[in-house]
C-alpha cells in the first residue's frame, strides 16, 4: 500500500474567467497533518473544497488511495469536513448532532451509541449528550462539529479554518486539543488557515499558497528557517528582508557590509535577497565580534522579549528581538552568525514586459497599457519588443486617472531602506515598484513610467498578427 493517501496532479480552477488555482501538484501522506497556509483569497479553501467534492476542477485530477475522485459526490467520499461556522443542527441536542450521519447510514443503534460516546469522550464532551447545542460556547460547539465529523471514521478529515471564530485563548487551547486528537486518531488531517503561528504549531507539513500557486512545501522548521522566496519569508513570522549581492560562495554583501554565510551555487556578484530573522541578530560588547553598529530607534516589551528597531551605520532599518532591552538613542555593536543568514534568488530584478511597437508607443500585452517611447523611428510598426523597466522607474500617483494605467497595492515588502510593492493592475496584470513613499495594501493608484533606465530589445522573428 502506497504511503500517499491523496495525490493531486496539475489541478487548476477558474471562476468567471479568473484563475484561482494554477497547476497545483501535491501529495499528502497517510496519517499526516498537512496545513494549507496563505492569505485570504489565495485559493486554499477552493483546493480543500475540491478535495471534499463540493467543487470540480477545470483541469487535473485528485486521487485517493490511487483512485480518481472525479464524479464521486461528497457524501460518498471517505472523508469529512469541519467548517468554520460549525453547521450544527439547532433543533437537535449534542448526542443527535453527533449521531446524525450514522443514523443516515442506518448503523445499528448499539453501534451508534458506542461510537458517539467514544468520540464525545475524545473531544472532552462526555457530559453534554443532552445539551442543546445553542447553549454551548464557541469552543464546545467546535468540539461537537469535530466529533460529528470523526464519528464516521473517515480516512481524511478536512478542516476549513475551524478555529477562526474563537477568541485567542480558546483558539490556543483548541490547537493543543487538535494536535492530541490527530495523534490519537491516526488519520490524515488537511487543515486550512491564514494564521502562520497556528500552522507552525500544528503541522507536520505546511503548503504555502499565494495567488493560486504553491510557493513552498516543507516542515514548519524548513518553512521558517529556509524560505524559498521573499513572500514566504515575509508571510511566515517576522523577517528582515534585504537587498544583497552574492560576492562568491559563502560570502554575501548586504546593509553595506560583507558577511560570511553558508550558501553556495549563486555565482559571483549576483543580486540576491537576504533574510535574517529578528532573533538572529546579536548584541555584543566585544570589538572582535562586532560586524556593524547601529542606533536604537525604539524598544517595545512584547511579553517574552523586547522588540527593537535600529538604524544601522549604512542607513538600513532592522528589527531585532532580544531578551534584554537597550535604550533609545544608544549606539550598539551587532553581529550575525553565518548559519543565520538565508540567501535567496531574486524572483525578478526589473519589470519585463512584452508588447508591440505601433509607431509611437509600445502596446503591452499584460498588463494592458501603452508606453510612449522615443528613438525607435527605424523600427517597423508591428514589431514585437521586450521592455525592461527598473522598479524605481515605476511612478505611483494618488490620482488613479493621471497615469498610463491604474491598479491597487497588492503586497508590501519592506527592504530595510525602501518599500518593494506589488501592484495589481485593473486588468489583472502585475508591476513591481521600489519607493520611499508609504502606501497601504488596497490603495488605488495611478501608474506612470519614468523614462529612466528603460531598455528595449527586439523579439526576433515575431510580429503582431
C-alpha positions in Angstrom: 0.0 0.0 0.0 1.4 3.4 -1.0 2.3 6.0 1.6 0.3 8.6 -0.4 -3.4 8.8 0.6 -4.1 11.9 -1.6 -2.3 12.7 -4.8 -3.2 16.0 -6.6 -1.9 16.4 -10.2 -1.9 19.5 -12.3 -5.1 20.9 -10.7 -6.5 24.2 -12.0 -9.7 26.1 -11.3 -11.1 29.4 -12.5 -14.2 31.4 -11.6 -15.7 33.8 -14.1 -12.5 33.7 -16.2 -10.3 34.5 -13.2 -7.8 31.7 -12.4 -8.0 30.8 -8.7 -5.7 27.8 -8.7 -2.9 27.2 -11.2 -1.3 23.8 -11.9 -1.3 22.5 -8.3 0.8 19.4 -7.7 0.8 18.0 -4.2 0.6 14.6 -2.4 -0.4 14.0 1.2 0.9 11.1 3.2 -1.3 8.7 5.2 -1.7 9.9 8.8 0.0 13.3 8.1 -1.2 16.7 9.5 -0.9 19.0 6.4 -1.8 22.7 6.6 -2.7 24.8 3.5 -1.5 28.2 4.5 -1.8 31.5 2.7 -3.5 34.9 2.8 -7.2 35.4 2.1 -8.1 34.8 -1.5 -5.0 32.7 -2.3 -7.1 29.6 -3.3 -6.5 27.3 -0.2 -10.2 26.9 0.6 -11.0 26.3 -3.1 -8.4 23.5 -3.0 -10.0 22.0 0.1 -13.5 22.1 -1.4 -12.3 20.3 -4.5 -10.8 17.5 -2.3 -14.1 17.4 -0.5 -16.1 17.2 -3.8 -18.0 20.5 -3.4 -16.2 21.9 -6.4 -15.0 20.2 -9.6 -11.6 21.1 -11.1 -11.3 22.6 -14.6 -8.2 20.6 -15.2 -6.1 17.9 -13.4 -7.0 15.1 -11.1 -7.4 14.2 -7.4 -6.6 10.6 -6.5 -7.3 9.0 -3.1 -5.7 5.7 -2.5 -4.8 5.6 -6.2 -8.5 6.1 -7.3 -9.8 9.1 -9.2 -12.3 11.1 -7.1 -13.9 12.9 -10.1 -17.6 12.1 -10.3 -17.8 10.8 -6.7 -20.2 13.0 -4.7 -19.1 14.4 -1.4 -21.2 12.1 0.8 -19.6 9.0 -0.9 -16.0 10.1 -0.4 -14.2 8.6 2.6 -13.6 12.0 4.2 -15.4 14.6 6.3 -15.2 18.3 6.5 -15.3 20.6 9.6 -16.3 24.1 8.7 -15.5 27.5 10.3 -19.2 28.0 11.0 -19.7 24.6 12.6 -23.0 23.9 10.7 -24.6 22.2 13.7 -28.4 21.4 13.7 -30.0 23.7 16.2 -33.1 21.5 16.7 -31.0 18.5 17.8 -29.2 18.0 21.0 -25.4 17.2 21.2 -25.9 13.4 21.0 -28.2 13.5 18.0 -25.9 16.0 16.2 -23.0 13.6 16.5 -25.1 10.6 15.6 -26.8 12.2 12.6 -24.5 10.8 9.9 -24.6 7.3 11.4 -28.4 7.3 11.5 -28.5 8.2 7.8 -26.3 5.2 7.1 -28.8 3.1 9.1 -26.0 2.0 11.5 -27.3 -0.3 14.3 -28.4 1.6 17.4 -25.9 -0.2 19.7 -23.0 0.7 17.3 -24.2 4.3 17.1 -24.3 4.6 20.9 -20.8 3.1 21.3 -19.2 5.3 18.7 -20.9 8.6 19.8 -19.9 8.1 23.4 -16.3 7.3 22.3 -15.9 10.4 20.2 -17.6 12.7 22.8 -15.0 11.4 25.3 -12.2 12.1 22.8 -13.3 15.7 22.5 -13.9 16.1 26.2 -17.7 16.5 25.9 -18.9 13.3 27.6 -21.3 15.0 30.0 -23.0 17.1 27.3 -25.1 14.5 25.4 -28.5 16.0 26.3 -27.5 19.7 26.0 -29.0 22.0 23.4 -26.1 22.9 21.0 -27.2 26.6 21.1 -26.4 26.8 24.8 -22.7 25.7 24.2 -19.8 28.1 23.9 -18.0 28.5 20.6 -15.2 26.1 21.6 -17.7 23.5 22.8 -19.7 23.8 19.5 -16.4 23.3 17.6 -15.7 20.1 19.6 -19.1 18.8 18.6 -18.5 19.7 15.0 -15.3 17.7 15.1 -16.9 14.8 16.9 -19.7 14.6 14.3 -17.0 14.6 11.5 -14.8 11.8 13.1 -17.6 9.6 14.3 -18.0 8.3 10.7 -14.4 7.1 10.8 -13.2 9.0 7.7 -9.8 8.3 6.2 -9.2 12.1 5.9 -10.5 14.9 8.0 -10.7 18.3 6.2 -10.7 21.4 8.4 -11.6 24.8 6.9 -10.3 27.5 9.3 -12.2 25.7 12.2 -10.8 27.9 15.0 -11.2 31.3 13.3 -14.3 32.3 15.2 -12.8 31.5 18.6 -11.1 34.0 20.9 -7.3 33.9 21.3 -7.1 31.8 24.5 -9.7 29.3 23.3 -8.0 29.0 19.9 -4.7 28.2 21.7 -6.4 25.6 23.8 -8.1 24.0 20.8 -4.8 23.9 18.9 -3.4 21.7 21.6 -6.5 19.5 21.6 -6.5 19.2 17.8 -2.9 18.1 17.9 -3.7 15.4 20.5 -6.8 14.3 18.6 -4.7 13.8 15.5 -2.2 11.7 17.4 -4.9 9.5 19.0 -7.0 9.1 15.8 -4.0 8.4 13.5 -6.0 9.7 10.5 -4.9 12.3 7.9 -5.7 15.9 8.7 -5.8 18.6 5.9 -6.1 22.0 7.6 -6.7 25.4 6.1 -5.6 28.6 7.8 -4.2 32.0 7.2 -2.7 32.1 10.7 1.1 31.4 10.5 1.6 30.6 14.2 -1.3 28.1 14.0 0.3 26.4 11.0 3.7 26.3 12.7 2.2 24.8 15.9 0.0 22.1 14.4 1.6 20.8 11.2 3.8 18.0 10.1 3.9 19.7 6.6 3.0 23.2 5.5 1.9 24.1 2.0 2.3 27.8 1.4 0.0 29.1 -1.3 -0.2 32.6 -2.9 -2.1 33.8 -6.0 -3.3 30.3 -6.7 0.2 28.8 -6.8 2.2 26.7 -4.3 5.2 28.7 -3.1 6.8 26.2 -0.8 6.2 22.8 0.8 8.1 21.7 3.9 8.2 21.1 7.6 7.5 24.1 9.9 11.2 24.2 10.6 12.1 24.2 6.9 9.5 26.9 6.1 10.6 29.2 8.9 14.4 28.7 8.6 14.7 28.1 4.8 12.1 30.2 3.0 12.4 29.9 -0.8 11.3 33.4 -1.7 10.5 36.8 -0.2 6.8 36.1 0.0 7.3 33.1 2.2 9.9 34.8 4.3 7.6 37.8 4.9 4.5 35.7 5.5 5.9 33.3 8.0 7.0 35.1 11.1 8.9 38.4 11.3 11.8 38.9 8.9 14.4 41.4 7.9 14.4 41.0 4.0 17.2 43.0 2.4 18.7 43.5 -1.0 22.2 41.9 -1.2 24.9 40.8 -3.6 26.4 37.3 -3.6 30.1 38.0 -3.8 31.1 34.4 -4.2 30.3 31.1 -2.5 29.9 31.6 1.3 30.3 35.4 1.1 27.4 37.8 0.8 27.1 41.6 1.0 24.2 43.5 2.4 23.5 46.6 4.6 26.8 47.9 3.4 28.9 45.1 4.9 30.3 41.8 3.8 29.2 38.7 5.8 30.2 35.0 5.8 27.3 32.7 5.1 26.7 29.0 4.3 25.1 29.4 0.9 26.7 28.3 -2.4 25.9 28.0 -6.1 24.5 31.5 -6.7 27.5 32.6 -8.8 29.6 35.7 -8.3 28.4 39.3 -8.0 24.8 38.2 -8.4 21.9 40.3 -6.9 20.1 38.3 -4.2 17.6 38.7 -1.4 18.8 38.1 2.1 16.6 37.1 5.1 17.7 37.5 8.7 15.2 36.7 11.4 15.0 39.4 14.2 16.0 36.9 16.9 19.2 36.1 14.9 20.9 39.5 15.2 23.0 39.6 18.3 24.3 42.4 20.5 27.9 42.2 21.7 30.4 44.3 23.6 33.4 42.6 22.0 35.1 44.6 19.3 36.4 41.4 17.7 32.9 40.1 17.2 31.3 43.4 16.0 30.3 43.3 12.3 28.4 46.6 12.2 27.0 49.2 14.5 23.5 50.8 14.9 21.5 53.3 16.8 18.4 52.1 18.7 15.2 53.9 17.4 12.6 52.1 19.5 12.3 49.5 22.2 9.0 47.7 23.0 8.3 44.9 25.5 6.4 42.1 23.9 5.9 39.8 26.9 8.7 37.3 26.2 11.2 39.5 24.5 11.9 43.1 23.6 11.4 44.2 20.0 13.8 46.9 18.9 14.2 48.9 15.6 17.6 50.1 14.9 19.2 52.3 12.2 22.5 50.7 11.0 25.6 52.6 10.2 24.8 52.2 6.5 21.3 53.7 6.8 19.2 50.5 6.9 16.5 49.8 9.4 16.5 46.4 11.1 14.1 44.7 13.6 15.8 42.9 16.5 14.3 40.7 19.2 16.2 40.2 22.4 15.6 39.3 26.0 17.5 42.4 27.2 16.3 46.0 26.4 18.6 48.7 25.0 17.8 52.4 25.4 16.5 54.6 22.6 19.4 56.6 21.1 22.1 54.1 22.3 24.7 53.0 19.9 25.1 49.2 19.8 27.5 46.7 18.3 25.9 43.8 16.4 26.8 40.6 14.6 25.1 37.8 12.7 26.3 34.2 12.6 26.8 32.7 9.1 24.2 29.9 9.8 21.5 32.6 10.4 21.8 34.3 7.1 19.4 32.9 4.4 20.3 33.8 0.8 17.5 33.6 -1.8 17.5 34.0 -5.6 15.7 37.2 -6.6 12.4 36.4 -8.3 13.0 39.3 -10.7 15.4 42.3 -11.0 13.1 44.5 -13.1 9.7 44.6 -14.7 10.0 42.7 -18.0 7.0 43.3 -20.4 6.4 42.2 -23.9 4.4 44.2 -26.4 4.0 45.6 -30.0 5.6 48.8 -31.4 2.8 50.8 -33.1 5.0 53.7 -34.3 4.6 56.0 -31.4 4.4 53.7 -28.3 4.6 50.1 -27.2 1.3 48.4 -26.6 1.9 45.9 -23.8 0.2 42.5 -23.6 0.0 42.1 -19.8 -0.6 44.5 -18.1 -2.5 46.1 -21.0 -1.3 49.7 -21.5 0.7 51.8 -23.9 4.1 53.4 -23.2 5.3 56.3 -25.4 8.9 55.6 -26.4 11.4 57.7 -28.3 14.3 56.7 -30.7 12.5 53.8 -32.4 11.9 55.6 -35.8 13.8 52.9 -37.7 11.7 50.1 -36.2 8.7 49.0 -38.4 5.2 49.1 -36.9 4.1 45.7 -35.6 7.5 44.7 -34.4 7.4 42.7 -31.2 9.6 44.1 -28.4 10.7 43.3 -24.9 10.9 46.2 -22.4 12.8 46.1 -19.1 11.6 48.8 -16.7 13.5 49.3 -13.4 11.5 49.0 -10.2 12.4 52.6 -9.4 11.1 53.9 -12.8 7.5 53.0 -12.0 5.8 56.0 -10.5 2.7 55.7 -8.2 0.2 58.5 -8.3 -2.6 59.5 -5.9 -4.8 60.3 -8.9 -5.7 57.0 -10.4 -6.7 58.6 -13.7 -3.4 60.5 -14.1 -1.2 57.6 -15.2 -0.8 55.2 -18.1 -3.0 52.7 -16.3 -4.3 52.1 -12.8 -4.2 49.4 -10.1 -4.1 48.7 -6.4 -1.3 48.0 -3.9 -1.4 44.2 -3.6 1.7 43.3 -1.5 4.2 45.4 0.5 7.7 44.2 1.3 9.9 46.5 3.4 13.6 46.1 2.4 15.3 48.0 5.2 15.7 51.3 3.3 12.8 51.3 0.9 9.5 49.6 0.1 9.1 47.0 -2.6 5.5 47.0 -3.7 3.5 44.6 -5.9 0.8 46.5 -7.9 -2.1 44.5 -9.4 -3.4 46.4 -12.4 -7.1 46.8 -13.2 -6.8 44.1 -15.9 -5.2 41.6 -13.6 -1.5 42.1 -14.5 1.3 42.9 -12.1 4.0 45.6 -11.8 6.7 45.9 -9.1 7.8 49.2 -7.6 10.6 50.4 -5.4 9.6 53.5 -3.5 10.4 55.6 -0.3 6.7 56.6 -0.1 4.4 54.8 2.4 1.3 53.2 0.8 -1.2 50.8 2.4 -2.4 47.5 1.0 -5.5 48.1 -1.1 -4.7 51.7 -2.0 -5.8 52.6 -5.5 -3.1 54.2 -7.6 -2.4 55.7 -11.0 0.7 54.1 -12.6 3.2 56.2 -14.6 6.6 55.2 -16.1 9.7 57.5 -15.8 11.8 57.3 -18.9 14.9 56.4 -16.9 16.9 53.2 -17.2 14.4 51.6 -19.6 15.9 49.0 -22.0 14.2 47.8 -25.2 15.1 44.8 -27.3 13.5 43.4 -30.4 12.0 39.9 -30.2 13.5 38.1 -33.2 11.2 36.8 -36.0 8.0 37.6 -34.2 5.4 40.2 -35.4 1.9 41.1 -34.3 -0.7 39.1 -36.1 
